[in-house]
Amino acid sequence: MHRRAAHSLPGHINPPGHVFLLGEDGKVSGDQDLIFFSNPESETGCVKVPVSGETPLVLLELGRAPAWTKKITVCYSICSV
């Protein structure tokens, strides 16, 4: 099953998505559980985030999440330079 999340923001703001696969202790088990623009897909394929220029959304396939995963946290970051 896929879950799609897309958020509308004013102007041309396309914030990058970040996803954290969290275990029972509320922590990631390692770098492979941090999914974002330079690691756009989890090892099992349960999470995918877009690369530059794509629509800002997060694709989740919950059935492919590792058994130890207790929570999947999604966030977006907005910063100005």
Residue pairs with C-beta under 8 A, 6 or more apart in sequence:
1 61
1 62
1 63
2 59
2 60
2 61
3 59
3 60
3 62
4 57
4 58
4 59
5 57
5 58
5 60
5 74
6 55
6 56
6 57
7 56
7 76
9 15
9 78
13 78
14 55
14 56
15 56
15 76
15 77
15 78
16 36
16 37
16 49
16 56
16 76
16 77
17 36
17 49
17 50
17 56
17 57
17 58
17 74
17 75
17 76
18 34
18 35
18 36
18 49
18 74
18 75
18 76
18 77
19 34
19 35
19 36
19 42
19 47
19 49
19 58
19 72
19 73
19 74
19 75
20 28
20 33
20 34
20 35
20 72
20 73
20 75
21 28
21 29
21 33
21 35
21 42
21 46
21 47
21 65
21 66
21 69
21 72
22 28
22 33
22 69
22 70
22 71
22 72
22 73
23 29
23 68
23 69
23 70
24 68
24 70
26 71
28 34
29 68
31 39
32 39
32 42
32 43
33 42
35 41
35 42
35 47
35 48
35 49
36 49
37 49
37 51
37 52
40 48
40 49
40 50
40 51
41 47
41 48
41 49
42 48
43 66
44 64
44 65
44 66
45 61
45 64
46 60
46 61
46 62
46 63
46 64
46 65
46 66
46 69
46 72
47 58
47 59
47 60
47 61
47 65
47 72
48 58
48 59
49 58
49 59
50 56
50 57
56 76
58 74
60 72
62 72
65 72
